[in-house]
Amino acid sequence: MASAAASDSFFSGIVTWLQGTGVPHQIKEVDAAGLFTNPYFLVPFIALIGYLIWKQSFTEMIILAIFAAVWWLSGTEYMQTLVVNGELQVNKVLPVLGGAAAVLGFVIYLFFGRS
């Protein structure tokens, strides 16, 4: 029982620290300027990019760039107006679906099309 209590206090301390950094809020609110000036995000991100360059993992860097682009696009005004008054705007969804299909095709090509 004592180890479970210690484990709970350990994880609650980590969660409290993570909330204190502000990174989860910045990711949720798509605050790119704030996120990329936050050292709690920036230092590990630069370390990850440096590691991927050192390992020459260009496929993973491309996937990471696609993930960042999708994250950024999700916060744009265009994405916020896909649903207006509870109704889906089909004329705005079709380009998003086309772009998503193109990106998915490119990712499949990266993983399976190249040797």
N, C-alpha and C positions, 0 to 999 in steps of 0.2 A: 504494500500500500504506500509506503514512503517513497518508493521509486516512481510511482505514478504521479504523486503530488509534486515531486521534484521535476519530473518531465513536463507536467502541465505548467509549472512556474517558469521553466526554461523556455518553452514555446510561447507563453504569454509575453515574456520579456522580449523575444524576437519580434513578435507581432507588434508590440508597443513601439519598439525601435523603428520597425519598417514604416509604421504609420507616421512616426515623427519625422521621417526623411521627406515625406511629401511625394514620393515617387508614385505610389498607387493613385493618388488624386490627380497628378499631372498626366498619367497615362490615361485615366478615365476621362478627363476633361480635354484631351488632345492639346495640351499646352507644350508644343514643340520647343518654343523659345525657353520656357522655364525648365523643361526636362533636360535639354542639352546644355544648360548652365548649372545643373544640379550635380555636384561632384559625386554623390552616392550613385548616380546613374552613369555619369560620364566616364569615370575611371574604369569600372568594369567593362563598359562598352568599348573603350579604346583598347583595353587589354584583349578583349575578344577579337576585335578587328586585327590587332597586331598578331595574335595567335593564328588567325585564319590566313593571314598573309604569309607568315612563317611556314605554315603547313602547306601553303599553296592550294588551299581549298576554295577555289574560285566558285565552284557550284554553290557551296554554302554561303559565300558572300553574296551571290546573286539572290539566293533565297532570302537572306537577311534583308537585302535591299528591297525585295518585293514585299516582304512583311512590313517594313517601315513605310513603304509607299501606300500600302493598303490601309495601314493605321492612320497615316496622314490624310488620305482621301476620305476616310470615314468621318472626319471632323469638318469637312468642307460644307459650304452652304448648299451645294447641289445634293449631297447625301441627306441633309436635314430636311429637304423638301420632297423626298420620295413619297412620303405619306403626308397628305394634307387633309385635315378634318376626318381622319380615320379611313380615308380612301387612298388606295395605291395608285400612283400616277404611272400608268403603263408606258407612256411616251418617255418617261425618265428612267424607267427600270430596264427597258430593252438595251440601251447603250451600256448600262452597268453589267448586265448579263453577258453581252457580247465581249466586253473587256475582261470579265472574269473567265469566260471560256478561252479567250486568247492567252491569258496568263496561265491558266491551268494546262493548256496545251504546251506552252513553253516549259513549264515545270516538268511535265511528263517527258518532254524531249530531253531536258537536262539529266533526268535520272535514268531514262531507258534508251534514248536515242543515240547517246554518245558512249563510246567505249572508254 
